[in-house]
Amino acid sequence: MGHAPTILSEGPSRVRVTINEVAEALHLTKSTVSRALNGYPDISEATQLRVKRMAERMNYQPLSHAQAIKTGRTRSLGFVLQLADHDAQRPFLAEFLAGLSAGSTAQGYTLTVASADSETHLIETFRTLLRERKADGFILPRAMVSDPRVELLRSAKVPFVLFGRQADPEGCCWFDIRGEDAMQEAVMHLSELGHRRIGFINGGTIYSYAKLRGEGFRAGMAQAGMAVDPDLICENSVTLDDGREAAALLLKLAHPPTAIVCAVDQVALGVYLAAADLGITIGRELSVVGYDGIQEGAHAQPPLTTFAVDNRAAGVELATLLVKCIGGEPSENLRKTANAAFVRRGSTGPCINL
């Protein structure tokens, strides 16, 4: 049996642990350790994990400037916060950023965050980060149908991962929540409660998720044996006020819906306001289903039935996929989806308008 490796503590008088010492402790070559720490795909995941754990135990810290010179990498993942987005300041963003940070750290990377307050500024910010080589790759939240960030990074041959999907998958890695499945399940839930006139308020059509959630709603209606009434469909609603306005149109129809599925929770809470304006009781006279799982929904009266998304876990997954992409793994191997969790609360109930 060999000797147990010496675990070296960091301190003011301690000489920095070298990669050779890590390699000796693992009985591996220096090259293998280096490639494992840098996420190269020719090193198995088991070996990469073993090397990273030993490096952590020994407090091994590569010299960042030396790494950058040698590999051409900064060991940083980039994220540009779009301040113009309707929900850029919402609490779930903190969870998402915490996940990105945790995922980056677990892979031996830092997270570089910048911000932009318009679409023009957004592209300028990306160009600046690319020119100054501030990151090895980028996480792109909320994929768009026609996404200028994707086109820019594709042309620059810079790795990126989307929180969302693209119709043209060339060069795209992604992680996404299957919102279309949630919308289909929402319709089935309402159908089982006896609802036959079900409205749908979709999100912003510039985003990829809206098309998918619209398809999911229609699939649910088909599965339940119901025809989609175009008069009960509204598009491009993303805020509380949008939801209030769209719901008012639906609820004032000669034959209004008895239930409404919303692509985002903020819009669903806007439906609450429209219902209150018209003296309609949510959960009894009108059932409402949202999507996102924001805290405001849990505290609404009655609490909102919704599909919850684990934004922290999504952040971790996105950072992990991006590091693999940077390491050279093919993009087609780096596309993952997960399901939102159905949370049934008081905003849905049996249809009383039979």
N, C-alpha and C positions, 0 to 999 in steps of 0.2 A: 504493500500500500504506500502511496505517496504521502508527503507531508501536507497537512491542511494549509491552505493559503493564508498568508498573513494579511489581516485587515488593517489598513493603514489609516489613521485618523488625520484629519486636516487640522493644521494649527500654524501659528506664526513661525515656528522653527522647522516645520516639516517641509522637506523637499517634495515638489509636486510628483504625484504618482505618474509613471510613464506607461505608455501603451505596451512596452516590452514586459513590464511587471504584470500587467493584466494577462498578457498572452502566456507568460510562464505559469501563472496561477491556474490557468485553464488547460495547459498543455496543448495550446494551439499556436499556430504561426501568427506573427505580427500582422501579416497581410489579411489573414482570415478574421482576426479581431477587428481590424480597421474596416473591412468590408461589411462585417456584421453590424458595427456601430453606425455605419452610413446607410444601412438598409438596402444593400445590393441584393437583387433577386436571386443571384446564384448561391447565396447563403441561405440555408433552410431557416424557417421561422423558429424552429426549436433552438437552433444554434444562436440565432440573433437574440432570442430571449435569454438564453444562458449567458451570453456575453454581456448583455445590458445589465443583467442582475449582478454579475460579478463586478462590473465597472461601478455600479452604484455602491456595492458593499465596500469597495476599495477607495471610494471617493475619487475615482478617476475623472478628471475634467480636461478634455482636449483643449489646446490653445486655439481659441476661435480664429485669431488672425492667421495662424499657421494652417488651420483647416481650410480657411477660405482661399488662401494662396494655392494650396496643394490640390484642392478639389474644385475650386471655382464656385463653391457654395458658401452661403452665409449662415446656414443652419437656422434659418428663420422662415416662418410661414406668414404670408401676408393676408390681411383682411381689411377691406375698405368699407366702413360704415356709411350707408347712404342716408344722410340726415333728412333728405326730402321725402323719404318713405313715410306713409301715413302712420306707421307704428314704430318708428325708429327709436322712440324713447320708452317703449313699453317694458314692464318688468321682465318679460320672458327673455329679453335681449341679454340681461345679466346672466341668466342661466346658460344661454347659448355661448356667450363669451367665456364663461367659466369652463364649459366643456371643451371649447377650442383650446384654451390655455392648458387645461389638464392633459388633453390629447397630445398637444405639442410637446409639453414637458416629458411625458411618458416616452416619446420617441426621440428625446434628446435635442429638441428644437425649441426656439423661442417663438413668440407670437408678436408680429409687428402690426399694429392697428393704426390706420389712417382714417380720415373722414372726408366726405364730399357732400356739398349741399345742393347740387344740381347734376343733371346728366352730363352736361358739358364739363363741369368740374370733376365729375367721376372719372371720365376718360383721361383728363389731364392728370389726375392723381395717379392713375395706373401708369401712365407714360413716365411720370417722374419716378415712381418706385422702380420701374423697369430700368430706366436710364441710370439710376443711382445704385442698382442692384441691391435693393433693400430686402428682398425675399427670394427664396428659391422656387416658390410656387404660391398660388393664391386660392383661398376659399371664397367662392362666389355664392352669397345667399340669394334666395328667391330667384330662381332661373326665369328668364324672360323668353317669350316666343322668338323674338328677334333680339338677340343679346349682344350688344356692342362689346361687352367685356370678353365674351367667348371669342369673337372674331379677332380682337386685338391680341389676346394671348395665344390663339392658334397661330396667327401670322408671325408672332414673335417666338414661337416654339417654346413657350414657357409653360410648365405644368400647372394645372388647375383642377379643382374639384368643385362640382356644383351641389348646392342644396336644392335639388330639383332635377328635372330631366329635360332633355333636348330631343326634338324630332330628328335632327341630324346629329347622330352620335359620334361622328368622326373626332377622334382625339379627346373625347369627353369622359371623365370619371365623374361619378355622382353617388350621392346618398339621398334618398328621398323617402317620405312617408306616403303610403298609398292612399291618398285622399279620395281617389275614385272608389276604392273599396268601402271607405267610410260613408260616402254619400249613398252608395247602393244599400249598405246596411241600414242607414237612416230611413230610407224609403220603406224597406222591409219592416222595420220596427213600427213605423206609422201605419203601414198596411195591416199589420197584425192587430193594431188597436182599432181597426175599422175605418180608417181614413181613406177616402177615395179621391178627394180633390186636394192634391198636394202641390203647393207652390215651391218654387226654387229661386233663391236670390244668390247669384254667383258673384265671385270676386272680380278683380281687375283682369280684363281680357288680355292685357299686355304680358301677363305672367303665365308661365306654362301650367301652373297648377289649375287655373280656371278651366282650361279645356278638359283636363283630366277629370276634374270634379263634375263638370257638366256631363261628361260621358258616363260617369258613375251614377249620377242621378237618373239619367235615361235608362241605363241598364237595370236599375232598381225598379223603375216603373214598368219596364218590359217583364221583368221577373215576377212582379206582382200582378201582371195582367191588366195594367192600366195604360191608357193612352196619355201622352204628354199634351197638355193644353198650352199652346204658345202664350196665351193671355196670362198664364200663371208663372211665367219665367221673366226674371229681371237679371240684367248683367251689370257689370262694372260698379259694384257696391263694395266698398272696403272700410268705410267709417261708420260710426254711430249714426250720424246724420243721413248718410246714404241709406242705411238700413231702415231708418224711420220713414224716409221719403218713398222707398221702394215698397215697403209694407203698406203704407197708406194707399198707394195705387191698387195693390192687390185686394186689400180688405174693403175697399169701396166699390168693387165690382158687383154687378147684379148677382153673380154666383161666386162669392169669394171662397178662397181655400179654407179648409178646416185645419190645415197643418202647413207649416212652412219649414223647408230645409234651407239652412244658410251655409255658404262656403266658408265663412269666418265668424268667430264669436262676436266681434264688435258689431257686425251687421245684425246678428241675432238679438243683441241687446237693444239695437235700434228698433227692431220689431216690437220689443216690449213697450217702447215709448209710443209707437203708432197705435198699438192695441189700447194703451191707457188713454190716449187721446179720444178713441172711439168707444170707450167703456167696455172693451172686450177683455175677458179674464183669461190670462195665459194659463195653460194646463187644464182648463176646463172647456172653454169655448174655442180656444185656438192652441194647438200644440206647436212647439218650436224646437228645432234641433240645430245646434251650432257645430263648430269645428275649431279647435285649437287648445281648449282646456285652460283659458285664462282665468285668473283668480276672480275677476269681476263676475264671471258667470256663476261661480260657486256661491257668491254672496247676493246674487239677484233674488228677487221674490216673484215667483218661486225660483229655486235654483235651476240653472240652465242644463238641460240634457245636451251632452256634447261628446266630442271625440278628442281625448287628450293626447298631446304630443310631448314626449320627453326631450326637451330642447337641449338639456345638458348632454344626454347620451348622444344626440345627433351631432353636437359639436365635437365630442370625442371621436366619433366614427369618421367624421369628415377630415379631421387632422390626421388620423391614422391612414386613411386612404390616400391623402395627398403625399405623405412621406413615402408611401410605397410607389406612387407615381413618379416622384422625384428620383427614387432609386432605380427607375427603369422598367417597372412592371407594366405590361401592356394595359392600356386604358380599358379595353373590353373585359379585362379581368377585375376591374375596380368599379363595378356598378352594383350597388346594393339598395334594397328597399326594405322597409319595415312597416308594420301596421300601427295605426293610432288605437288607443284604448277607449272603448265605449264606456261612457259614464252616464248612467240613467239617473235622472233627477226628476223634479216636479214639473218641468215645463212640458212634458208629454203625458197625455192621458187618453182614455177612450173617446172616440168620436161620438158626440151627443146629437149631431145634426144628420141623422140617418134618413 
